[in-house]
Amino acid sequence: MEIRINKEIKDYHESLFFGLSVRQFICSVAAVGAAVGVYFGLRDIVGKEMVSWLCVVCAAPLAAAGFFKYNGMQLEEFITAWFRSEFIYAGLRTFKSENILYDIYKEVLIDAKKNTRTAFWKKGKTDNLCDASQD
């Protein structure tokens, strides 16, 4: 007797019928329903061969929707993410870097210059700031 255990807990899915998950089963039933509906709706209008191809064309996307998974996203989530990236958030994306360390260094230098100037005025020196390094 062998019991299969998934290595990753996220990979576990509960099977309903024939090893299919609930989502896969519902999509499969919807695909069969669409194929039956197309067959009975169009069998008198077009030939049998054309109806059979139309059944396959109508049922295939519904059946694939139950099994589709891309980067952990279901079909609806993938279509929403694709639509957002291609249409809603589409456009020119410019990159502008921001050097935080330089900004902090610049503030420290400004504060140091202010402090040295006030220190010179308090001592009574009016010389250049370069003289401060000689003290």
N, CA, C and O of each residue as an XYZ file, in Angstrom:
540
protein
N       0.845     -1.182      0.000
C       0.000      0.000      0.000
C       0.889      1.244      0.000
O       1.824      1.346      0.794
N       0.596      2.174     -0.881
C       1.409      3.381     -1.022
C       0.507      4.603     -0.912
O      -0.542      4.678     -1.553
N       0.924      5.546     -0.099
C       0.180      6.789      0.070
C       1.008      7.920     -0.527
O       2.157      8.129     -0.138
N       0.429      8.639     -1.461
C       1.137      9.745     -2.093
C       1.005     10.994     -1.234
O      -0.097     11.366     -0.830
N       2.132     11.639     -0.958
C       2.151     12.881     -0.199
C       2.853     13.926     -1.045
O       3.950     13.694     -1.553
N       2.212     15.084     -1.195
C       2.815     16.166     -1.971
C       4.002     16.764     -1.222
O       3.981     16.890      0.003
N       5.030     17.127     -1.973
C       6.186     17.778     -1.354
C       5.827     19.197     -0.911
O       6.322     19.676      0.109
N       4.991     19.846     -1.657
C       4.560     21.210     -1.327
C       3.081     21.166     -0.975
O       2.281     20.580     -1.704
N       2.722     21.777      0.129
C       1.326     21.745      0.589
C       0.400     22.487     -0.365
O      -0.788     22.176     -0.445
N       0.939     23.471     -1.094
C       0.120     24.230     -2.044
C      -0.309     23.379     -3.234
O      -1.302     23.696     -3.889
N       0.414     22.314     -3.521
C       0.094     21.466     -4.667
C      -1.089     20.540     -4.402
O      -1.581     19.889     -5.323
N      -1.545     20.475     -3.171
C      -2.647     19.580     -2.831
C      -3.952     20.151     -3.362
O      -4.226     21.341     -3.204
N      -4.744     19.315     -3.984
C      -6.105     19.690     -4.366
C      -7.002     18.475     -4.151
O      -6.638     17.329     -4.415
N      -8.164     18.788     -3.670
C      -9.111     17.728     -3.376
C      -9.806     17.313     -4.664
O     -10.264     18.158     -5.432
N      -9.881     16.009     -4.894
C     -10.510     15.531     -6.124
C     -11.965     15.165     -5.853
O     -12.313     14.629     -4.800
N     -12.796     15.474     -6.838
C     -14.233     15.237     -6.715
C     -14.627     13.982     -7.485
O     -15.008     12.975     -6.889
N     -14.534     14.045     -8.811
C     -14.844     12.896     -9.667
C     -13.678     12.636    -10.606
O     -13.103     13.570    -11.165
N     -13.340     11.401    -10.773
C     -12.314     10.960    -11.720
C     -10.977     11.667    -11.502
O     -10.227     11.851    -12.460
N     -10.663     12.061    -10.293
C      -9.402     12.738     -9.998
C      -9.379     14.204    -10.375
O      -8.319     14.829    -10.361
N     -10.541     14.766    -10.715
C     -10.619     16.176    -11.089
C     -10.985     17.017     -9.872
O     -11.715     16.563     -8.991
N     -10.478     18.233     -9.829
C     -10.886     19.152     -8.768
C     -12.283     19.673     -9.094
O     -12.811     19.418    -10.176
N     -12.866     20.390     -8.171
C     -14.218     20.936     -8.382
C     -14.218     21.883     -9.570
O     -15.126     21.841    -10.400
N     -13.210     22.735     -9.656
C     -13.119     23.681    -10.759
C     -13.006     22.949    -12.103
O     -13.698     23.294    -13.060
N     -12.143     21.953    -12.168
C     -11.969     21.200    -13.403
C     -13.241     20.453    -13.781
O     -13.595     20.371    -14.957
N     -13.922     19.910    -12.783
C     -15.161     19.183    -13.055
C     -16.243     20.121    -13.584
O     -16.933     19.789    -14.548
N     -16.395     21.282    -12.965
C     -17.412     22.249    -13.414
C     -17.112     22.722    -14.828
O     -18.022     22.815    -15.651
N     -15.858     23.020    -15.122
C     -15.502     23.456    -16.471
C     -15.702     22.336    -17.495
O     -16.102     22.601    -18.629
N     -15.433     21.112    -17.112
C     -15.661     19.985    -18.027
C     -17.145     19.800    -18.314
O     -17.532     19.561    -19.458
N     -17.977     19.909    -17.282
C     -19.429     19.804    -17.478
C     -19.926     20.943    -18.353
O     -20.783     20.736    -19.213
N     -19.392     22.157    -18.141
C     -19.784     23.302    -18.972
C     -19.360     23.095    -20.421
O     -20.095     23.469    -21.335
N     -18.187     22.506    -20.645
C     -17.729     22.230    -22.007
C     -18.631     21.210    -22.696
O     -18.995     21.373    -23.861
N     -18.984     20.164    -21.967
C     -19.902     19.159    -22.543
C     -21.257     19.794    -22.825
O     -21.859     19.531    -23.866
N     -21.742     20.627    -21.907
C     -23.017     21.319    -22.126
C     -22.974     22.240    -23.335
O     -23.934     22.295    -24.105
N     -21.876     22.961    -23.513
C     -21.743     23.844    -24.671
C     -21.704     23.037    -25.965
O     -22.319     23.425    -26.958
N     -20.985     21.917    -25.958
C     -20.906     21.083    -27.156
C     -22.272     20.504    -27.516
O     -22.652     20.473    -28.686
N     -23.003     20.049    -26.506
C     -24.344     19.496    -26.762
C     -25.280     20.584    -27.268
O     -26.067     20.358    -28.187
N     -25.193     21.767    -26.664
C     -26.041     22.883    -27.107
C     -25.754     23.303    -28.534
O     -26.677     23.557    -29.308
N     -24.480     23.377    -28.888
C     -24.107     23.738    -30.260
C     -24.572     22.648    -31.231
O     -25.062     22.956    -32.318
N     -24.421     21.382    -30.847
C     -24.825     20.301    -31.739
C     -26.324     20.350    -32.026
O     -26.740     20.313    -33.184
N     -27.142     20.434    -30.955
C     -28.590     20.436    -31.178
C     -29.076     21.749    -31.773
O     -30.119     21.782    -32.427
N     -28.343     22.818    -31.559
C     -28.756     24.102    -32.129
C     -28.425     24.253    -33.602
O     -29.135     24.950    -34.327
N     -27.352     23.609    -34.058
C     -26.898     23.825    -35.434
C     -26.946     22.584    -36.323
O     -26.528     22.655    -37.479
N     -27.438     21.458    -35.827
C     -27.389     20.233    -36.633
C     -28.278     20.302    -37.872
O     -27.972     19.669    -38.882
N     -29.372     21.059    -37.811
C     -30.255     21.164    -38.983
C     -29.813     22.277    -39.925
O     -30.240     22.315    -41.079
N     -28.973     23.172    -39.453
C     -28.566     24.329    -40.261
C     -27.342     24.011    -41.109
O     -27.316     24.322    -42.299
N     -26.332     23.399    -40.510
C     -25.108     23.057    -41.250
C     -24.918     21.541    -41.195
O     -25.649     20.845    -40.490
N     -23.939     21.037    -41.938
C     -23.695     19.595    -42.006
C     -23.090     19.050    -40.712
O     -22.674     19.794    -39.824
N     -23.060     17.691    -40.646
C     -22.544     17.032    -39.440
C     -21.067     17.332    -39.190
O     -20.650     17.508    -38.046
N     -20.284     17.388    -40.255
C     -18.863     17.653    -40.073
C     -18.629     19.059    -39.525
O     -17.810     19.257    -38.627
N     -19.345     20.018    -40.068
C     -19.200     21.397    -39.596
C     -19.684     21.528    -38.151
O     -19.065     22.240    -37.360
N     -20.771     20.858    -37.800
C     -21.285     20.904    -36.421
C     -20.275     20.286    -35.464
O     -20.073     20.791    -34.360
N     -19.638     19.193    -35.884
C     -18.660     18.559    -34.991
C     -17.474     19.492    -34.734
O     -16.991     19.572    -33.605
N     -17.002     20.195    -35.758
C     -15.904     21.143    -35.557
C     -16.338     22.321    -34.688
O     -15.565     22.783    -33.849
N     -17.534     22.802    -34.873
C     -18.046     23.898    -34.043
C     -18.184     23.466    -32.578
O     -17.942     24.260    -31.669
N     -18.569     22.219    -32.358
C     -18.652     21.704    -30.979
C     -17.280     21.716    -30.325
O     -17.139     22.122    -29.172
N     -16.273     21.271    -31.059
C     -14.912     21.256    -30.518
C     -14.425     22.675    -30.255
O     -13.826     22.939    -29.213
N     -14.673     23.586    -31.180
C     -14.227     24.975    -31.031
C     -14.923     25.653    -29.844
O     -14.299     26.452    -29.146
N     -16.172     25.354    -29.610
C     -16.897     25.968    -28.491
C     -16.561     25.327    -27.149
O     -16.555     26.005    -26.121
N     -16.284     24.032    -27.152
C     -16.042     23.329    -25.892
C     -14.593     23.440    -25.416
O     -14.342     23.397    -24.211
N     -13.648     23.578    -26.322
C     -12.228     23.575    -25.953
C     -11.845     24.700    -24.990
O     -11.151     24.429    -24.010
N     -12.260     25.945    -25.218
C     -11.868     26.995    -24.258
C     -12.449     26.775    -22.866
O     -11.791     27.060    -21.865
N     -13.667     26.274    -22.799
C     -14.282     26.018    -21.494
C     -13.554     24.891    -20.760
O     -13.333     24.971    -19.552
N     -13.187     23.857    -21.487
C     -12.467     22.753    -20.851
C     -11.067     23.184    -20.438
O     -10.594     22.797    -19.370
N     -10.400     23.976    -21.264
C      -9.047     24.437    -20.946
C      -9.041     25.380    -19.749
O      -8.056     25.431    -19.013
N     -10.120     26.126    -19.543
C     -10.189     27.071    -18.422
C     -10.081     26.360    -17.081
O      -9.556     26.927    -16.122
N     -10.562     25.148    -17.003
C     -10.488     24.403    -15.748
C      -9.089     23.916    -15.412
O      -8.764     23.731    -14.239
N      -8.258     23.706    -16.426
C      -6.927     23.154    -16.217
C      -5.823     24.196    -16.326
O      -4.666     23.905    -16.025
N      -6.165     25.396    -16.749
C      -5.162     26.444    -16.982
C      -4.606     26.958    -15.667
O      -5.355     27.258    -14.737
N      -3.286     27.055    -15.598
C      -2.625     27.636    -14.435
C      -1.295     28.199    -14.908
O      -0.491     27.479    -15.500
N      -1.059     29.483    -14.652
C       0.170     30.144    -15.060
C       0.669     30.982    -13.893
O      -0.026     31.893    -13.444
N       1.851     30.688    -13.404
C       2.426     31.374    -12.241
C       1.471     31.378    -11.054
O       1.385     32.362    -10.320
N       0.766     30.290    -10.874
C      -0.152     30.169     -9.749
C      -1.478     30.880     -9.951
O      -2.294     30.914     -9.029
N      -1.723     31.448    -11.124
C      -2.973     32.171    -11.394
C      -3.908     31.305    -12.220
O      -3.477     30.590    -13.125
N      -5.192     31.379    -11.897
C      -6.207     30.728    -12.713
C      -6.430     31.567    -13.968
O      -5.862     32.652    -14.089
N      -7.236     31.090    -14.891
C      -7.433     31.767    -16.171
C      -7.972     33.182    -15.987
O      -7.498     34.108    -16.645
N      -8.957     33.365    -15.105
C      -9.553     34.687    -14.918
C      -8.535     35.674    -14.352
O      -8.481     36.828    -14.779
N      -7.730     35.222    -13.393
C      -6.711     36.080    -12.808
C      -5.643     36.434    -13.842
O      -5.160     37.566    -13.881
N      -5.278     35.456    -14.682
C      -4.282     35.708    -15.716
C      -4.792     36.718    -16.732
O      -4.059     37.631    -17.113
N      -6.030     36.571    -17.176
C      -6.598     37.505    -18.161
C      -6.679     38.906    -17.566
O      -6.395     39.886    -18.255
N      -7.064     39.013    -16.295
C      -7.128     40.326    -15.637
C      -5.741     40.954    -15.542
O      -5.581     42.141    -15.826
N      -4.747     40.179    -15.150
C      -3.377     40.700    -15.044
C      -2.839     41.099    -16.412
O      -2.181     42.130    -16.541
N      -3.108     40.306    -17.418
C      -2.660     40.630    -18.776
C      -3.328     41.900    -19.274
O      -2.663     42.763    -19.847
N      -4.637     42.027    -19.066
C      -5.370     43.211    -19.520
C      -4.843     44.462    -18.829
O      -4.663     45.495    -19.474
N      -4.593     44.380    -17.524
C      -4.064     45.536    -16.799
C      -2.690     45.940    -17.320
O      -2.424     47.123    -17.533
N      -1.820     44.957    -17.525
C      -0.456     45.296    -17.952
C      -0.401     45.799    -19.383
O       0.450     46.626    -19.709
N      -1.281     45.323    -20.239
C      -1.236     45.711    -21.644
C      -2.055     46.953    -21.970
O      -1.716     47.669    -22.912
N      -3.112     47.232    -21.229
C      -3.991     48.333    -21.591
C      -4.115     49.406    -20.512
O      -3.959     50.592    -20.802
N      -4.390     49.008    -19.284
C      -4.638     50.001    -18.237
C      -3.340     50.673    -17.806
O      -3.269     51.901    -17.746
N      -2.317     49.885    -17.508
C      -1.052     50.438    -17.034
C      -0.024     50.546    -18.145
O       1.159     50.743    -17.867
N      -0.440     50.422    -19.386
C       0.494     50.490    -20.498
C       0.942     51.931    -20.706
O       0.238     52.874    -20.344
N       2.087     52.079    -21.275
C       2.611     53.404    -21.566
C       4.103     53.436    -21.358
O       4.733     52.432    -21.025
N       4.644     54.603    -21.561
C       6.072     54.787    -21.405
C       6.439     54.778    -19.934
O       5.913     55.561    -19.143
N       7.332     53.900    -19.582
C       7.788     53.820    -18.196
C       9.230     54.302    -18.141
O      10.131     53.673    -18.695
N       9.430     55.408    -17.475
C      10.782     55.943    -17.360
C      11.343     55.600    -15.991
O      10.624     55.555    -14.993
N      12.620     55.363    -15.972
C      13.295     55.033    -14.726
C      14.080     56.244    -14.282
O      14.898     56.771    -15.035
N      13.840     56.679    -13.084
C      14.569     57.798    -12.517
C      15.133     57.324    -11.192
O      14.395     57.022    -10.254
N      16.456     57.265    -11.133
C      17.080     56.768     -9.916
C      17.116     57.866     -8.865
O      17.131     59.056     -9.179
N      17.129     57.444     -7.644
C      17.183     58.365     -6.522
C      18.257     57.849     -5.572
O      18.124     56.774     -4.987
N      19.315     58.629     -5.428
C      20.425     58.223     -4.585
C      20.196     58.767     -3.182
O      20.479     59.933     -2.908
N      19.692     57.938     -2.314
C      19.347     58.353     -0.956
C      20.604     58.691     -0.164
O      20.618     59.648      0.611
N      21.646     57.913     -0.356
C      22.884     58.171      0.382
C      23.489     59.521      0.015
O      24.031     60.212      0.878
N      23.401     59.905     -1.263
C      23.911     61.207     -1.684
C      23.103     62.330     -1.044
O      23.667     63.335     -0.613
N      21.787     62.162     -0.980
C      20.943     63.183     -0.353
C      21.295     63.345      1.124
O      21.363     64.465      1.630
N      21.516     62.237      1.807
C      21.890     62.304      3.225
C      23.261     62.961      3.375
O      23.459     63.789      4.264
N      24.211     62.593      2.506
C      25.551     63.169      2.550
C      25.498     64.676      2.306
O      26.207     65.442      2.959
N      24.654     65.095      1.361
C      24.510     66.513      1.052
C      23.952     67.270      2.256
O      24.412     68.370      2.563
N      22.973     66.695      2.933
C      22.410     67.334      4.129
C      23.454     67.433      5.239
O      23.513     68.438      5.948
N      24.274     66.398      5.392
C      25.320     66.422      6.418
C      26.341     67.507      6.103
O      26.794     68.213      7.005
N      26.708     67.648      4.822
C      27.657     68.691      4.438
C      27.093     70.084      4.691
O      27.804     70.966      5.174
N      25.828     70.285      4.370
C      25.201     71.588      4.592
C      25.177     71.901      6.082
O      25.495     73.017      6.494
N      24.798     70.908      6.892
C      24.785     71.118      8.341
C      26.193     71.397      8.869
O      26.368     72.229      9.759
N      27.194     70.706      8.324
C      28.574     70.914      8.777
C      29.042     72.320      8.423
O      29.721     72.966      9.221
N      28.684     72.800      7.234
C      29.073     74.153      6.835
C      28.398     75.191      7.718
O      29.026     76.178      8.099
N      27.136     74.983      8.047
C      26.432     75.926      8.912
C      27.075     75.952     10.295
O      27.273     77.021     10.872
N      27.395     74.794     10.815
C      28.001     74.710     12.149
C      29.390     75.330     12.172
O      29.736     76.005     13.142
N      30.201     75.123     11.134
C      31.543     75.706     11.114
C      31.481     77.215     10.968
O      32.295     77.918     11.566
N      30.542     77.731     10.192
C      30.416     79.182     10.054
C      30.029     79.822     11.384
O      30.588     80.846     11.777
N      29.074     79.213     12.066
C      28.679     79.790     13.356
C      29.803     79.660     14.359
O      29.967     80.519     15.226
N      30.586     78.587     14.251
C      31.718     78.430     15.166
C      32.772     79.499     14.903
O      33.385     80.002     15.844
N      32.997     79.857     13.621
C      33.963     80.908     13.301
C      33.504     82.260     13.824
O      34.302     83.027     14.363
N      32.227     82.546     13.666
C      31.733     83.851     14.115
C      31.807     83.955     15.634
O      32.056     85.031     16.177
N      31.592     82.853     16.306
C      31.662     82.887     17.767
C      33.094     83.092     18.245
O      33.329     83.758     19.253
N      34.057     82.513     17.512
C      35.460     82.669     17.895
C      36.011     84.026     17.468
O      37.062     84.461     17.940
N      35.283     84.688     16.565
C      35.743     85.983     16.097
C      36.614     85.887     14.873
O      37.221     86.883     14.477
N      36.702     84.705     14.247
C      37.512     84.551     13.044
C      36.654     84.886     11.837
O      35.485     84.505     11.774
N      37.215     85.575     10.911
C      36.504     85.892      9.674
C      37.243     85.326      8.488
O      36.985     85.727      7.353
N      38.165     84.395      8.724
C      38.954     83.807      7.643
C      38.092     82.838      6.830
O      36.918     82.602      7.115
N      38.734     82.306      5.822
C      38.074     81.358      4.958
C      37.824     80.036      5.692
O      38.497     79.731      6.676
N      36.871     79.268      5.215
C      36.562     77.991      5.849
C      37.696     77.005      5.745
O      37.779     76.080      6.553
N      38.561     77.169      4.788
C      39.673     76.249      4.615
C      40.635     76.316      5.784
O      41.351     75.347      6.035
N      40.679     77.432      6.513
C      41.551     77.578      7.664
C      41.107     76.692      8.824
O      41.910     76.375      9.702
N      39.849     76.295      8.836
C      39.319     75.485      9.927
C      40.001     74.124      9.982
O      40.154     73.547     11.058
N      40.416     73.606      8.811
C      41.070     72.302      8.806
C      42.477     72.382      9.382
O      43.047     71.356      9.754
N      43.050     73.588      9.463
C      44.400     73.724      9.978
C      44.438     73.802     11.507
O      45.490     73.571     12.103
N      43.320     74.120     12.149
C      43.275     74.248     13.612
C      43.423     72.949     14.315
O      43.404     72.907     15.545
